[in-house]
């Protein structure tokens, strides 16, 4: 679970998926902004601040929590992979 300013944040507060919202893409909860746009922004060298300025319906804590959850998921996958080897 991600922490934002010492408070635990549930994943469902960060991202959601609904077939009726943006064709079922993973979006930031409460918005229609696909998470993949954040990844594209960061991959192209843009900052989180630039992303937030372009998509004001997304909150900074959602971006930070998404990144924390993503890191934890990758860490878990690598740990499981090393145990299986």
PDB file of N, CA, C and O in Angstrom:
ATOM      1  N   UNK A   1       0.839  -1.172   0.000  1.00  0.00           N
ATOM      2  CA  UNK A   1       0.000   0.000   0.000  1.00  0.00           C
ATOM      3  C   UNK A   1       0.889   1.241   0.000  1.00  0.00           C
ATOM      4  O   UNK A   1       1.864   1.313   0.748  1.00  0.00           O
ATOM      5  N   UNK A   2       0.557   2.190  -0.819  1.00  0.00           N
ATOM      6  CA  UNK A   2       1.343   3.410  -0.924  1.00  0.00           C
ATOM      7  C   UNK A   2       1.067   4.320   0.269  1.00  0.00           C
ATOM      8  O   UNK A   2      -0.004   4.285   0.875  1.00  0.00           O
ATOM      9  N   UNK A   3       2.050   5.117   0.575  1.00  0.00           N
ATOM     10  CA  UNK A   3       1.900   6.100   1.642  1.00  0.00           C
ATOM     11  C   UNK A   3       1.990   7.487   1.042  1.00  0.00           C
ATOM     12  O   UNK A   3       2.887   7.769   0.247  1.00  0.00           O
ATOM     13  N   UNK A   4       1.083   8.336   1.411  1.00  0.00           N
ATOM     14  CA  UNK A   4       1.133   9.729   0.996  1.00  0.00           C
ATOM     15  C   UNK A   4       1.039  10.561   2.260  1.00  0.00           C
ATOM     16  O   UNK A   4       0.026  10.552   2.959  1.00  0.00           O
ATOM     17  N   UNK A   5       2.118  11.281   2.539  1.00  0.00           N
ATOM     18  CA  UNK A   5       2.201  12.106   3.746  1.00  0.00           C
ATOM     19  C   UNK A   5       1.814  11.304   4.986  1.00  0.00           C
ATOM     20  O   UNK A   5       1.077  11.785   5.846  1.00  0.00           O
ATOM     21  N   UNK A   6       2.327  10.065   5.064  1.00  0.00           N
ATOM     22  CA  UNK A   6       2.094   9.233   6.226  1.00  0.00           C
ATOM     23  C   UNK A   6       0.761   8.507   6.244  1.00  0.00           C
ATOM     24  O   UNK A   6       0.510   7.699   7.138  1.00  0.00           O
ATOM     25  N   UNK A   7      -0.094   8.779   5.272  1.00  0.00           N
ATOM     26  CA  UNK A   7      -1.401   8.127   5.210  1.00  0.00           C
ATOM     27  C   UNK A   7      -1.390   7.024   4.164  1.00  0.00           C
ATOM     28  O   UNK A   7      -0.829   7.194   3.081  1.00  0.00           O
ATOM     29  N   UNK A   8      -2.009   5.894   4.486  1.00  0.00           N
ATOM     30  CA  UNK A   8      -2.100   4.799   3.533  1.00  0.00           C
ATOM     31  C   UNK A   8      -3.137   5.141   2.472  1.00  0.00           C
ATOM     32  O   UNK A   8      -4.210   5.660   2.779  1.00  0.00           O
ATOM     33  N   UNK A   9      -2.804   4.844   1.222  1.00  0.00           N
ATOM     34  CA  UNK A   9      -3.695   5.126   0.107  1.00  0.00           C
ATOM     35  C   UNK A   9      -4.043   3.811  -0.569  1.00  0.00           C
ATOM     36  O   UNK A   9      -3.153   3.059  -0.968  1.00  0.00           O
ATOM     37  N   UNK A  10      -5.321   3.533  -0.699  1.00  0.00           N
ATOM     38  CA  UNK A  10      -5.774   2.328  -1.381  1.00  0.00           C
ATOM     39  C   UNK A  10      -5.579   2.493  -2.887  1.00  0.00           C
ATOM     40  O   UNK A  10      -5.728   3.589  -3.427  1.00  0.00           O
ATOM     41  N   UNK A  11      -5.251   1.407  -3.543  1.00  0.00           N
ATOM     42  CA  UNK A  11      -5.034   1.431  -4.991  1.00  0.00           C
ATOM     43  C   UNK A  11      -6.259   1.959  -5.728  1.00  0.00           C
ATOM     44  O   UNK A  11      -6.124   2.649  -6.738  1.00  0.00           O
ATOM     45  N   UNK A  12      -7.452   1.641  -5.233  1.00  0.00           N
ATOM     46  CA  UNK A  12      -8.678   2.096  -5.896  1.00  0.00           C
ATOM     47  C   UNK A  12      -8.868   3.610  -5.808  1.00  0.00           C
ATOM     48  O   UNK A  12      -9.682   4.171  -6.541  1.00  0.00           O
ATOM     49  N   UNK A  13      -8.128   4.275  -4.923  1.00  0.00           N
ATOM     50  CA  UNK A  13      -8.150   5.733  -4.873  1.00  0.00           C
ATOM     51  C   UNK A  13      -7.209   6.324  -5.916  1.00  0.00           C
ATOM     52  O   UNK A  13      -7.302   7.502  -6.264  1.00  0.00           O
ATOM     53  N   UNK A  14      -6.316   5.495  -6.400  1.00  0.00           N
ATOM     54  CA  UNK A  14      -5.271   5.957  -7.312  1.00  0.00           C
ATOM     55  C   UNK A  14      -5.657   5.711  -8.766  1.00  0.00           C
ATOM     56  O   UNK A  14      -5.599   6.625  -9.587  1.00  0.00           O
ATOM     57  N   UNK A  15      -6.048   4.486  -9.085  1.00  0.00           N
ATOM     58  CA  UNK A  15      -6.391   4.116 -10.462  1.00  0.00           C
ATOM     59  C   UNK A  15      -7.695   3.333 -10.489  1.00  0.00           C
ATOM     60  O   UNK A  15      -8.123   2.764  -9.485  1.00  0.00           O
ATOM     61  N   UNK A  16      -8.314   3.318 -11.663  1.00  0.00           N
ATOM     62  CA  UNK A  16      -9.534   2.531 -11.843  1.00  0.00           C
ATOM     63  C   UNK A  16      -9.628   2.085 -13.295  1.00  0.00           C
ATOM     64  O   UNK A  16      -8.941   2.595 -14.180  1.00  0.00           O
ATOM     65  N   UNK A  17     -10.508   1.113 -13.500  1.00  0.00           N
ATOM     66  CA  UNK A  17     -10.755   0.609 -14.852  1.00  0.00           C
ATOM     67  C   UNK A  17     -12.253   0.354 -14.966  1.00  0.00           C
ATOM     68  O   UNK A  17     -12.837  -0.363 -14.153  1.00  0.00           O
ATOM     69  N   UNK A  18     -12.863   0.949 -15.983  1.00  0.00           N
ATOM     70  CA  UNK A  18     -14.293   0.800 -16.218  1.00  0.00           C
ATOM     71  C   UNK A  18     -14.494   0.746 -17.729  1.00  0.00           C
ATOM     72  O   UNK A  18     -14.013   1.627 -18.442  1.00  0.00           O
ATOM     73  N   UNK A  19     -15.196  -0.270 -18.230  1.00  0.00           N
ATOM     74  CA  UNK A  19     -15.385  -0.373 -19.678  1.00  0.00           C
ATOM     75  C   UNK A  19     -16.060   0.854 -20.288  1.00  0.00           C
ATOM     76  O   UNK A  19     -15.941   1.095 -21.489  1.00  0.00           O
ATOM     77  N   UNK A  20     -16.763   1.624 -19.471  1.00  0.00           N
ATOM     78  CA  UNK A  20     -17.454   2.805 -19.990  1.00  0.00           C
ATOM     79  C   UNK A  20     -16.619   4.079 -19.886  1.00  0.00           C
ATOM     80  O   UNK A  20     -17.059   5.149 -20.308  1.00  0.00           O
ATOM     81  N   UNK A  21     -15.430   3.966 -19.331  1.00  0.00           N
ATOM     82  CA  UNK A  21     -14.538   5.129 -19.215  1.00  0.00           C
ATOM     83  C   UNK A  21     -13.287   4.857 -20.031  1.00  0.00           C
ATOM     84  O   UNK A  21     -12.515   3.946 -19.730  1.00  0.00           O
ATOM     85  N   UNK A  22     -13.102   5.650 -21.057  1.00  0.00           N
ATOM     86  CA  UNK A  22     -11.921   5.561 -21.924  1.00  0.00           C
ATOM     87  C   UNK A  22     -11.657   4.132 -22.393  1.00  0.00           C
ATOM     88  O   UNK A  22     -10.528   3.644 -22.339  1.00  0.00           O
ATOM     89  N   UNK A  23     -12.714   3.475 -22.853  1.00  0.00           N
ATOM     90  CA  UNK A  23     -12.647   2.114 -23.423  1.00  0.00           C
ATOM     91  C   UNK A  23     -12.064   1.082 -22.462  1.00  0.00           C
ATOM     92  O   UNK A  23     -11.497   0.080 -22.897  1.00  0.00           O
ATOM     93  N   UNK A  24     -12.200   1.319 -21.177  1.00  0.00           N
ATOM     94  CA  UNK A  24     -11.703   0.356 -20.197  1.00  0.00           C
ATOM     95  C   UNK A  24     -10.226   0.460 -19.898  1.00  0.00           C
ATOM     96  O   UNK A  24      -9.668  -0.395 -19.209  1.00  0.00           O
ATOM     97  N   UNK A  25      -9.576   1.510 -20.414  1.00  0.00           N
ATOM     98  CA  UNK A  25      -8.156   1.710 -20.105  1.00  0.00           C
ATOM     99  C   UNK A  25      -7.994   2.015 -18.617  1.00  0.00           C
ATOM    100  O   UNK A  25      -8.923   2.483 -17.960  1.00  0.00           O
ATOM    101  N   UNK A  26      -6.808   1.743 -18.104  1.00  0.00           N
ATOM    102  CA  UNK A  26      -6.480   2.090 -16.727  1.00  0.00           C
ATOM    103  C   UNK A  26      -6.352   3.610 -16.653  1.00  0.00           C
ATOM    104  O   UNK A  26      -5.528   4.202 -17.350  1.00  0.00           O
ATOM    105  N   UNK A  27      -7.164   4.235 -15.810  1.00  0.00           N
ATOM    106  CA  UNK A  27      -7.158   5.694 -15.680  1.00  0.00           C
ATOM    107  C   UNK A  27      -6.929   6.075 -14.220  1.00  0.00           C
ATOM    108  O   UNK A  27      -7.105   5.258 -13.316  1.00  0.00           O
ATOM    109  N   UNK A  28      -6.538   7.314 -14.009  1.00  0.00           N
ATOM    110  CA  UNK A  28      -6.455   7.817 -12.645  1.00  0.00           C
ATOM    111  C   UNK A  28      -7.876   7.919 -12.099  1.00  0.00           C
ATOM    112  O   UNK A  28      -8.761   8.467 -12.757  1.00  0.00           O
ATOM    113  N   UNK A  29      -8.090   7.396 -10.907  1.00  0.00           N
ATOM    114  CA  UNK A  29      -9.421   7.339 -10.303  1.00  0.00           C
ATOM    115  C   UNK A  29     -10.070   8.720 -10.275  1.00  0.00           C
ATOM    116  O   UNK A  29      -9.437   9.719  -9.934  1.00  0.00           O
ATOM    117  N   UNK A  30     -11.350   8.745 -10.644  1.00  0.00           N
ATOM    118  CA  UNK A  30     -12.101   9.991 -10.642  1.00  0.00           C
ATOM    119  C   UNK A  30     -11.841  10.875 -11.842  1.00  0.00           C
ATOM    120  O   UNK A  30     -12.342  11.997 -11.908  1.00  0.00           O
ATOM    121  N   UNK A  31     -11.057  10.376 -12.800  1.00  0.00           N
ATOM    122  CA  UNK A  31     -10.742  11.149 -14.001  1.00  0.00           C
ATOM    123  C   UNK A  31     -10.955  10.267 -15.228  1.00  0.00           C
ATOM    124  O   UNK A  31     -11.323   9.098 -15.112  1.00  0.00           O
ATOM    125  N   UNK A  32     -10.721  10.835 -16.380  1.00  0.00           N
ATOM    126  CA  UNK A  32     -10.730  10.080 -17.627  1.00  0.00           C
ATOM    127  C   UNK A  32      -9.316  10.071 -18.227  1.00  0.00           C
ATOM    128  O   UNK A  32      -9.148   9.846 -19.425  1.00  0.00           O
ATOM    129  N   UNK A  33      -8.324  10.313 -17.401  1.00  0.00           N
ATOM    130  CA  UNK A  33      -6.936  10.418 -17.853  1.00  0.00           C
ATOM    131  C   UNK A  33      -6.256   9.054 -17.751  1.00  0.00           C
ATOM    132  O   UNK A  33      -6.055   8.540 -16.650  1.00  0.00           O
ATOM    133  N   UNK A  34      -5.900   8.464 -18.899  1.00  0.00           N
ATOM    134  CA  UNK A  34      -5.220   7.164 -18.875  1.00  0.00           C
ATOM    135  C   UNK A  34      -3.837   7.259 -18.228  1.00  0.00           C
ATOM    136  O   UNK A  34      -3.095   8.216 -18.447  1.00  0.00           O
ATOM    137  N   UNK A  35      -3.518   6.258 -17.441  1.00  0.00           N
ATOM    138  CA  UNK A  35      -2.226   6.187 -16.773  1.00  0.00           C
ATOM    139  C   UNK A  35      -1.094   6.148 -17.798  1.00  0.00           C
ATOM    140  O   UNK A  35      -0.006   6.663 -17.543  1.00  0.00           O
ATOM    141  N   UNK A  36      -1.348   5.544 -18.945  1.00  0.00           N
ATOM    142  CA  UNK A  36      -0.293   5.431 -19.959  1.00  0.00           C
ATOM    143  C   UNK A  36       0.176   6.798 -20.450  1.00  0.00           C
ATOM    144  O   UNK A  36       1.289   6.922 -20.961  1.00  0.00           O
ATOM    145  N   UNK A  37      -0.665   7.825 -20.300  1.00  0.00           N
ATOM    146  CA  UNK A  37      -0.231   9.169 -20.691  1.00  0.00           C
ATOM    147  C   UNK A  37       0.866   9.656 -19.750  1.00  0.00           C
ATOM    148  O   UNK A  37       1.821  10.293 -20.192  1.00  0.00           O
ATOM    149  N   UNK A  38       0.738   9.362 -18.456  1.00  0.00           N
ATOM    150  CA  UNK A  38       1.807   9.715 -17.513  1.00  0.00           C
ATOM    151  C   UNK A  38       3.104   9.030 -17.921  1.00  0.00           C
ATOM    152  O   UNK A  38       4.160   9.661 -17.957  1.00  0.00           O
ATOM    153  N   UNK A  39       3.024   7.749 -18.227  1.00  0.00           N
ATOM    154  CA  UNK A  39       4.220   6.998 -18.625  1.00  0.00           C
ATOM    155  C   UNK A  39       4.832   7.623 -19.877  1.00  0.00           C
ATOM    156  O   UNK A  39       6.052   7.763 -19.963  1.00  0.00           O
ATOM    157  N   UNK A  40       4.005   7.996 -20.842  1.00  0.00           N
ATOM    158  CA  UNK A  40       4.506   8.628 -22.068  1.00  0.00           C
ATOM    159  C   UNK A  40       5.174   9.969 -21.756  1.00  0.00           C
ATOM    160  O   UNK A  40       6.233  10.275 -22.305  1.00  0.00           O
ATOM    161  N   UNK A  41       4.569  10.758 -20.890  1.00  0.00           N
ATOM    162  CA  UNK A  41       5.154  12.046 -20.499  1.00  0.00           C
ATOM    163  C   UNK A  41       6.534  11.833 -19.889  1.00  0.00           C
ATOM    164  O   UNK A  41       7.505  12.471 -20.296  1.00  0.00           O
ATOM    165  N   UNK A  42       6.616  10.937 -18.917  1.00  0.00           N
ATOM    166  CA  UNK A  42       7.888  10.709 -18.230  1.00  0.00           C
ATOM    167  C   UNK A  42       8.927  10.111 -19.172  1.00  0.00           C
ATOM    168  O   UNK A  42      10.105  10.457 -19.094  1.00  0.00           O
ATOM    169  N   UNK A  43       8.502   9.223 -20.054  1.00  0.00           N
ATOM    170  CA  UNK A  43       9.429   8.598 -21.011  1.00  0.00           C
ATOM    171  C   UNK A  43      10.003   9.609 -21.992  1.00  0.00           C
ATOM    172  O   UNK A  43      11.126   9.455 -22.472  1.00  0.00           O
ATOM    173  N   UNK A  44       9.226  10.641 -22.284  1.00  0.00           N
ATOM    174  CA  UNK A  44       9.693  11.653 -23.237  1.00  0.00           C
ATOM    175  C   UNK A  44      10.538  12.732 -22.571  1.00  0.00           C
ATOM    176  O   UNK A  44      11.007  13.654 -23.239  1.00  0.00           O
ATOM    177  N   UNK A  45      10.736  12.621 -21.255  1.00  0.00           N
ATOM    178  CA  UNK A  45      11.564  13.594 -20.548  1.00  0.00           C
ATOM    179  C   UNK A  45      10.783  14.695 -19.868  1.00  0.00           C
ATOM    180  O   UNK A  45      11.373  15.572 -19.237  1.00  0.00           O
ATOM    181  N   UNK A  46       9.468  14.668 -19.983  1.00  0.00           N
ATOM    182  CA  UNK A  46       8.645  15.665 -19.300  1.00  0.00           C
ATOM    183  C   UNK A  46       8.615  15.361 -17.806  1.00  0.00           C
ATOM    184  O   UNK A  46       8.862  14.233 -17.378  1.00  0.00           O
ATOM    185  N   UNK A  47       8.311  16.373 -17.038  1.00  0.00           N
ATOM    186  CA  UNK A  47       8.280  16.213 -15.582  1.00  0.00           C
ATOM    187  C   UNK A  47       6.868  15.885 -15.098  1.00  0.00           C
ATOM    188  O   UNK A  47       5.889  16.031 -15.830  1.00  0.00           O
ATOM    189  N   UNK A  48       6.794  15.444 -13.863  1.00  0.00           N
ATOM    190  CA  UNK A  48       5.489  15.223 -13.246  1.00  0.00           C
ATOM    191  C   UNK A  48       4.716  16.535 -13.220  1.00  0.00           C
ATOM    192  O   UNK A  48       3.509  16.552 -13.462  1.00  0.00           O
ATOM    193  N   UNK A  49       5.399  17.619 -12.930  1.00  0.00           N
ATOM    194  CA  UNK A  49       4.743  18.928 -12.890  1.00  0.00           C
ATOM    195  C   UNK A  49       4.116  19.267 -14.240  1.00  0.00           C
ATOM    196  O   UNK A  49       2.993  19.766 -14.292  1.00  0.00           O
ATOM    197  N   UNK A  50       4.832  19.000 -15.327  1.00  0.00           N
ATOM    198  CA  UNK A  50       4.282  19.263 -16.662  1.00  0.00           C
ATOM    199  C   UNK A  50       3.044  18.409 -16.919  1.00  0.00           C
ATOM    200  O   UNK A  50       2.063  18.876 -17.498  1.00  0.00           O
ATOM    201  N   UNK A  51       3.102  17.155 -16.484  1.00  0.00           N
ATOM    202  CA  UNK A  51       1.943  16.275 -16.628  1.00  0.00           C
ATOM    203  C   UNK A  51       0.757  16.846 -15.862  1.00  0.00           C
ATOM    204  O   UNK A  51      -0.350  16.936 -16.394  1.00  0.00           O
ATOM    205  N   UNK A  52       0.990  17.233 -14.609  1.00  0.00           N
ATOM    206  CA  UNK A  52      -0.091  17.759 -13.775  1.00  0.00           C
ATOM    207  C   UNK A  52      -0.669  19.055 -14.335  1.00  0.00           C
ATOM    208  O   UNK A  52      -1.871  19.296 -14.226  1.00  0.00           O
ATOM    209  N   UNK A  53       0.172  19.881 -14.928  1.00  0.00           N
ATOM    210  CA  UNK A  53      -0.317  21.114 -15.550  1.00  0.00           C
ATOM    211  C   UNK A  53      -1.200  20.800 -16.749  1.00  0.00           C
ATOM    212  O   UNK A  53      -2.177  21.504 -17.006  1.00  0.00           O
ATOM    213  N   UNK A  54      -0.859  19.745 -17.482  1.00  0.00           N
ATOM    214  CA  UNK A  54      -1.632  19.358 -18.661  1.00  0.00           C
ATOM    215  C   UNK A  54      -2.923  18.632 -18.299  1.00  0.00           C
ATOM    216  O   UNK A  54      -3.891  18.661 -19.060  1.00  0.00           O
ATOM    217  N   UNK A  55      -2.937  17.984 -17.144  1.00  0.00           N
ATOM    218  CA  UNK A  55      -4.092  17.194 -16.712  1.00  0.00           C
ATOM    219  C   UNK A  55      -4.450  17.559 -15.271  1.00  0.00           C
ATOM    220  O   UNK A  55      -4.162  16.800 -14.346  1.00  0.00           O
ATOM    221  N   UNK A  56      -5.077  18.722 -15.082  1.00  0.00           N
ATOM    222  CA  UNK A  56      -5.336  19.224 -13.729  1.00  0.00           C
ATOM    223  C   UNK A  56      -6.329  18.396 -12.909  1.00  0.00           C
ATOM    224  O   UNK A  56      -6.455  18.613 -11.704  1.00  0.00           O
ATOM    225  N   UNK A  57      -7.031  17.458 -13.535  1.00  0.00           N
ATOM    226  CA  UNK A  57      -7.944  16.610 -12.756  1.00  0.00           C
ATOM    227  C   UNK A  57      -7.202  15.520 -11.996  1.00  0.00           C
ATOM    228  O   UNK A  57      -7.766  14.895 -11.098  1.00  0.00           O
ATOM    229  N   UNK A  58      -5.943  15.289 -12.347  1.00  0.00           N
ATOM    230  CA  UNK A  58      -5.119  14.301 -11.642  1.00  0.00           C
ATOM    231  C   UNK A  58      -4.387  15.009 -10.510  1.00  0.00           C
ATOM    232  O   UNK A  58      -3.828  16.089 -10.702  1.00  0.00           O
ATOM    233  N   UNK A  59      -4.395  14.399  -9.338  1.00  0.00           N
ATOM    234  CA  UNK A  59      -3.725  14.976  -8.173  1.00  0.00           C
ATOM    235  C   UNK A  59      -2.290  14.447  -8.068  1.00  0.00           C
ATOM    236  O   UNK A  59      -2.005  13.316  -8.461  1.00  0.00           O
ATOM    237  N   UNK A  60      -1.404  15.270  -7.541  1.00  0.00           N
ATOM    238  CA  UNK A  60      -0.006  14.851  -7.367  1.00  0.00           C
ATOM    239  C   UNK A  60       0.089  13.563  -6.554  1.00  0.00           C
ATOM    240  O   UNK A  60       0.873  12.678  -6.896  1.00  0.00           O
ATOM    241  N   UNK A  61      -0.693  13.442  -5.487  1.00  0.00           N
ATOM    242  CA  UNK A  61      -0.614  12.244  -4.651  1.00  0.00           C
ATOM    243  C   UNK A  61      -1.000  10.997  -5.443  1.00  0.00           C
ATOM    244  O   UNK A  61      -0.506   9.906  -5.159  1.00  0.00           O
ATOM    245  N   UNK A  62      -1.887  11.151  -6.444  1.00  0.00           N
ATOM    246  CA  UNK A  62      -2.243   9.997  -7.270  1.00  0.00           C
ATOM    247  C   UNK A  62      -1.045   9.556  -8.113  1.00  0.00           C
ATOM    248  O   UNK A  62      -0.772   8.361  -8.234  1.00  0.00           O
ATOM    249  N   UNK A  63      -0.339  10.514  -8.689  1.00  0.00           N
ATOM    250  CA  UNK A  63       0.848  10.195  -9.494  1.00  0.00           C
ATOM    251  C   UNK A  63       1.907   9.547  -8.613  1.00  0.00           C
ATOM    252  O   UNK A  63       2.469   8.513  -8.974  1.00  0.00           O
ATOM    253  N   UNK A  64       2.181  10.148  -7.462  1.00  0.00           N
ATOM    254  CA  UNK A  64       3.197   9.599  -6.562  1.00  0.00           C
ATOM    255  C   UNK A  64       2.810   8.201  -6.081  1.00  0.00           C
ATOM    256  O   UNK A  64       3.655   7.309  -6.009  1.00  0.00           O
ATOM    257  N   UNK A  65       1.549   8.016  -5.755  1.00  0.00           N
ATOM    258  CA  UNK A  65       1.085   6.699  -5.309  1.00  0.00           C
ATOM    259  C   UNK A  65       1.174   5.678  -6.431  1.00  0.00           C
ATOM    260  O   UNK A  65       1.569   4.535  -6.203  1.00  0.00           O
ATOM    261  N   UNK A  66       0.807   6.085  -7.645  1.00  0.00           N
ATOM    262  CA  UNK A  66       0.916   5.180  -8.788  1.00  0.00           C
ATOM    263  C   UNK A  66       2.361   4.722  -8.970  1.00  0.00           C
ATOM    264  O   UNK A  66       2.615   3.537  -9.190  1.00  0.00           O
ATOM    265  N   UNK A  67       3.294   5.645  -8.881  1.00  0.00           N
ATOM    266  CA  UNK A  67       4.704   5.293  -9.040  1.00  0.00           C
ATOM    267  C   UNK A  67       5.167   4.373  -7.913  1.00  0.00           C
ATOM    268  O   UNK A  67       5.923   3.432  -8.156  1.00  0.00           O
ATOM    269  N   UNK A  68       4.725   4.633  -6.688  1.00  0.00           N
ATOM    270  CA  UNK A  68       5.079   3.762  -5.561  1.00  0.00           C
ATOM    271  C   UNK A  68       4.513   2.359  -5.755  1.00  0.00           C
ATOM    272  O   UNK A  68       5.214   1.368  -5.548  1.00  0.00           O
ATOM    273  N   UNK A  69       3.243   2.275  -6.154  1.00  0.00           N
ATOM    274  CA  UNK A  69       2.627   0.970  -6.410  1.00  0.00           C
ATOM    275  C   UNK A  69       3.342   0.248  -7.547  1.00  0.00           C
ATOM    276  O   UNK A  69       3.559  -0.962  -7.472  1.00  0.00           O
ATOM    277  N   UNK A  70       3.708   0.977  -8.594  1.00  0.00           N
ATOM    278  CA  UNK A  70       4.401   0.368  -9.734  1.00  0.00           C
ATOM    279  C   UNK A  70       5.744  -0.205  -9.314  1.00  0.00           C
ATOM    280  O   UNK A  70       6.093  -1.320  -9.700  1.00  0.00           O
ATOM    281  N   UNK A  71       6.494   0.545  -8.532  1.00  0.00           N
ATOM    282  CA  UNK A  71       7.787   0.075  -8.040  1.00  0.00           C
ATOM    283  C   UNK A  71       7.613  -1.172  -7.183  1.00  0.00           C
ATOM    284  O   UNK A  71       8.368  -2.135  -7.319  1.00  0.00           O
ATOM    285  N   UNK A  72       6.622  -1.153  -6.305  1.00  0.00           N
ATOM    286  CA  UNK A  72       6.367  -2.314  -5.445  1.00  0.00           C
ATOM    287  C   UNK A  72       5.971  -3.534  -6.270  1.00  0.00           C
ATOM    288  O   UNK A  72       6.388  -4.651  -5.961  1.00  0.00           O
ATOM    289  N   UNK A  73       5.173  -3.333  -7.313  1.00  0.00           N
ATOM    290  CA  UNK A  73       4.748  -4.452  -8.162  1.00  0.00           C
ATOM    291  C   UNK A  73       5.927  -5.053  -8.910  1.00  0.00           C
ATOM    292  O   UNK A  73       6.047  -6.274  -9.000  1.00  0.00           O
ATOM    293  N   UNK A  74       6.798  -4.208  -9.448  1.00  0.00           N
ATOM    294  CA  UNK A  74       7.982  -4.705 -10.159  1.00  0.00           C
ATOM    295  C   UNK A  74       8.906  -5.432  -9.194  1.00  0.00           C
ATOM    296  O   UNK A  74       9.437  -6.494  -9.519  1.00  0.00           O
ATOM    297  N   UNK A  75       9.097  -4.869  -8.017  1.00  0.00           N
ATOM    298  CA  UNK A  75       9.930  -5.509  -7.006  1.00  0.00           C
ATOM    299  C   UNK A  75       9.379  -6.888  -6.652  1.00  0.00           C
ATOM    300  O   UNK A  75      10.135  -7.854  -6.544  1.00  0.00           O
ATOM    301  N   UNK A  76       8.075  -6.976  -6.475  1.00  0.00           N
ATOM    302  CA  UNK A  76       7.430  -8.250  -6.153  1.00  0.00           C
ATOM    303  C   UNK A  76       7.616  -9.260  -7.288  1.00  0.00           C
ATOM    304  O   UNK A  76       7.928 -10.424  -7.037  1.00  0.00           O
ATOM    305  N   UNK A  77       7.426  -8.818  -8.529  1.00  0.00           N
ATOM    306  CA  UNK A  77       7.596  -9.713  -9.679  1.00  0.00           C
ATOM    307  C   UNK A  77       9.025 -10.236  -9.777  1.00  0.00           C
ATOM    308  O   UNK A  77       9.240 -11.417 -10.048  1.00  0.00           O
ATOM    309  N   UNK A  78       9.990  -9.366  -9.559  1.00  0.00           N
ATOM    310  CA  UNK A  78      11.391  -9.792  -9.616  1.00  0.00           C
ATOM    311  C   UNK A  78      11.722 -10.751  -8.482  1.00  0.00           C
ATOM    312  O   UNK A  78      12.461 -11.716  -8.678  1.00  0.00           O
ATOM    313  N   UNK A  79      11.187 -10.493  -7.316  1.00  0.00           N
ATOM    314  CA  UNK A  79      11.405 -11.380  -6.179  1.00  0.00           C
ATOM    315  C   UNK A  79      10.813 -12.761  -6.455  1.00  0.00           C
ATOM    316  O   UNK A  79      11.460 -13.777  -6.201  1.00  0.00           O
ATOM    317  N   UNK A  80       9.599 -12.800  -6.970  1.00  0.00           N
ATOM    318  CA  UNK A  80       8.955 -14.073  -7.303  1.00  0.00           C
ATOM    319  C   UNK A  80       9.717 -14.795  -8.407  1.00  0.00           C
ATOM    320  O   UNK A  80       9.851 -16.018  -8.379  1.00  0.00           O
ATOM    321  N   UNK A  81      10.212 -14.042  -9.371  1.00  0.00           N
ATOM    322  CA  UNK A  81      10.974 -14.625 -10.475  1.00  0.00           C
ATOM    323  C   UNK A  81      12.267 -15.247  -9.974  1.00  0.00           C
ATOM    324  O   UNK A  81      12.656 -16.322 -10.429  1.00  0.00           O
ATOM    325  N   UNK A  82      12.938 -14.578  -9.037  1.00  0.00           N
ATOM    326  CA  UNK A  82      14.199 -15.112  -8.515  1.00  0.00           C
ATOM    327  C   UNK A  82      13.958 -16.342  -7.647  1.00  0.00           C
ATOM    328  O   UNK A  82      14.812 -17.226  -7.586  1.00  0.00           O
ATOM    329  N   UNK A  83      12.827 -16.413  -6.985  1.00  0.00           N
ATOM    330  CA  UNK A  83      12.493 -17.590  -6.181  1.00  0.00           C
ATOM    331  C   UNK A  83      12.186 -18.796  -7.066  1.00  0.00           C
ATOM    332  O   UNK A  83      12.476 -19.934  -6.699  1.00  0.00           O
ATOM    333  N   UNK A  84      11.598 -18.539  -8.232  1.00  0.00           N
ATOM    334  CA  UNK A  84      11.228 -19.623  -9.144  1.00  0.00           C
ATOM    335  C   UNK A  84      12.445 -20.186  -9.874  1.00  0.00           C
ATOM    336  O   UNK A  84      12.423 -21.324 -10.344  1.00  0.00           O
ATOM    337  N   UNK A  85      13.497 -19.391  -9.964  1.00  0.00           N
ATOM    338  CA  UNK A  85      14.691 -19.813 -10.718  1.00  0.00           C
ATOM    339  C   UNK A  85      15.549 -20.794  -9.954  1.00  0.00           C
ATOM    340  O   UNK A  85      16.582 -21.235 -10.459  1.00  0.00           O
TER     341      UNK A  85
END
